[in-house]
Amino acid sequence: MKVGITGGIGSGKSTVCRLFALRGVAVYDSDAGAKRLMTADPDLRARISARFGAEAYSEGELDRAYLAGKVFSDAQALADLNAIVHPAVRADFAAWAQRQEGDYVILESAILFDAGFDGDVDRTVAVLAPQELRIERTCRRDKRDPEEVRRRIAAQMDDDVLSEKADYVVVNIFEEDLEPAVVKLDRIFSHEARNA
């Protein structure tokens, strides 16, 4: 069984995934997977270079700043990049999931619904938190300006939409409440996987 976990910046999605990992559940970080594939997969590199120019890579490494400059101000460029990268991530996750032990695996993705990755999992979990708390956490963690974080949040899927789309919701206001929530979900998913 495959479970997708999503949430906006500063929601605590990664913390929730880490708690699942501590319980022995295999977690695939789609963001890290995409970064790895964009550097390591020759086909992906060729397609990115063909679309965005040879400058997309510098000394064999992906030039993130260059690529970000190309896609964040141009919706079509971002759509093109996603059309190149998302299928590779989807295939990589599927192959990775096949190799894992355990009742279920987790796909961690900030853009689970936007990218259509919810079609690759059996259950979805949205991690939500109040906006001001998300801004405070992100500023502390990433040393970012609050306005910049607000803009990032505004560009992401709204929490109300996430909670409507997800099968389960974890509200992350107090970190000590996360562990009991994860324990409960772990029981549910293990039971469902064994009785599927």
Disulfide bonds with the S-S distance in Angstrom:
none
